[in-house]
Amino acid sequence: MAINNNAIKISQKHLLGIQDLSISDVKLILDEAKKFISLNKSKNKKLDILRGKTQINLFFEPSTRTQSSFELAGKRLGADVMSMNITNSAIKKGETLIDTAMTLNAMHPDIIVVRHQDSGASNLLSQKVNCSVLNAGDGRREHPTQALLDALTIIEKKKKIEGLRIAICGDILHSRVARSNIFLLNMLGAEVNIVAPTNLMPKDIEKFGVKTFSNMKEGVKDCDIVMMLRLQNERMSSSFLSSNREYYEYYGLTPDKLEKAKKDAIIMHPGPMNRGIEIDTKLADDINKSVIKEQVELGVAVRMACLKIFCEK
C-alpha cells in the first residue's frame, strides 16, 4: 500500500493537548490516520516513512496499552524506537525532569513521547528539547491521542460526530481521557453528557459546555455513544467510594442502564477495564455493541499519523 510521504502542515510543533489544536489540525490528523487503517490489517505492515528518525518513549507511569501502541506505531513507520525503563534510570536517583530533558536532547532525537504523573510535565519537557513532543498523558490534564482515537472510532462506526449525543461516565474528576474527549467532541459538534457521582465530578465541569448528571439512566438516555471510564484509584488521595459493589450498582454499565440509550448505541472504554465494577462483562464483549477492541486497533493508526505529522515539524 502506498502512503503519501509529502510534508504535512500542522499549526503546532508539539501535540500537548487537544485545546492547542484547531479543527483543521484535528481533521488533518484523523484523515492521515484513516490511511493507515488498511495498512495495519495487511500482511506487510512496514513502511520507511520515518527511516533514519529516532523516537524516544519516555514513560514515568506504567502503561502497557499506550506505550506498546506508540512503540508499534513507530516501528511500523520505520523509526528507530527507544523505550526508556524509568524504574532503572537516574530519575529514581533524584534526577529532575529538566535534567532528563537535557540528557535526551543531547542525543538528538526527532520526537519524544512522554507520559508523566504530573499535569504539565509534557509542556515543560517541550520547552527544554529541540524536537517535537507528544503527550501520552500527563496527570489529570490531557491525553490527546486517546481522544483522537476515540473520535476516529466513532467516525468509523457512526460516519460522523456532529449532532451525536455522547455520555462520558465514571471517574471524571481524575480522568485526563475525559478532559481531552470533552474538548474534542465539543469541537466536532457533539452533545456531551457527563455522568458521575458528585464526589467524582469536577466543580467547574459545566463551564466546558456539557450537561451533568448524577443519575446514570438519565445521563445515558437517548445517547448514541456510552463511553465508560476507568476508576483512577492511583490518583485518589482519599476514599471516594463506599464499595465497588455500590459503585457498580449505580454507575457501572449494566443492560438495564444501557436500555435507556438508543438501540444502536455503541459502548466505549479506554481500558484497562475493571469488569463487574465499571462495566458488565457481557456488554464489554458484545460484538454488536462494544467497540473497545476497535479502539485499540485504531489507536495504532492514530499514533502512526501523529508520529508521521509531528516528526516532519
Steps between C-alpha positions, in 0.01 A plus 500: 500500500640839401490774762570857394818615670464868410543749783177576684439842648364524851485812715680356804852368550389280790189299586449600863122520519181515297448861604810599301361359174275666245215315330712482184787347703265235638357416158851478356605248768184291462520500120863389520409227752234359265775428246668262746191294590520262203880489522477370857274216382731398215777239508777752436460774760847654478569838337815711482335840548699565820815314402797674660279669761538431873195467727542490878212373715541651846244349736505596868175310559433136405283473190501178305240612245619850416871424509470186287273686257753782453788254473322294237397815312857627486642167386239459228605839364865393499625717789772399745298467821645511849272443800656616825464285810445772760514262797867433424598850401660796674151645550464270799831630633382860519549627145244765408285507189706794373823300547344215306387735225851642461648149487254382238541817296873433478414172322323697222171310487240598240200445725436422866182332626452573870261381769530652846302501823518881529276733301704723272808276489478460124481878458812546715689235304404663169665824614834326567549291185544584132278222365123454501331363812185286505302489823400141583320614815597748771341489844132592487551748216485341155544184295463632144572187296236306697238762412611495136474121477160513670384754243628284214319198646173693517540625143574148374187366671257792474644680194488831688534669838307822449152473649567180696414480869787349695502404868835488681450307823704432812800656670496838327692677777827310451470424127721663238318287241173668594649848472653441158181338373285786627718752318510299176139384485373850569732634229357248252138585578384222732265545795687375808339365816719447806384232745670456838441489874525851644833433670655388167365798308724810463335807653555713190403233244201686355722781372625253238162502325366165619187378676555330836312210656535309825240244389645271235172395341413866446850577373509228233140551385480521120879503465675372187824422687555386859866553591603344830810603695743313720495575871829683559571350842869591480409870477253499788649662809216374722211255488246613240301176489307323772541168316556361153164324520315826566688678220405224256136516606470873434773580246610176339369444147240224521237382249217682678688831486604451138133447405450874557746583220410473132452148366805533277719660770861385518710445811852638544767471769865621489617197698612323696150409620393406850238242406211473741578846638495740204334275245312173472720230346244394240458860384876549479523197270181562300618503138189695392534773763857522625770668290769470768718272284460740208627782721822308560537422128436857387729632773799370305383677183448830684842482663662418167336813360619714792856370477511557124357852521696629798829337397483721193482822704 
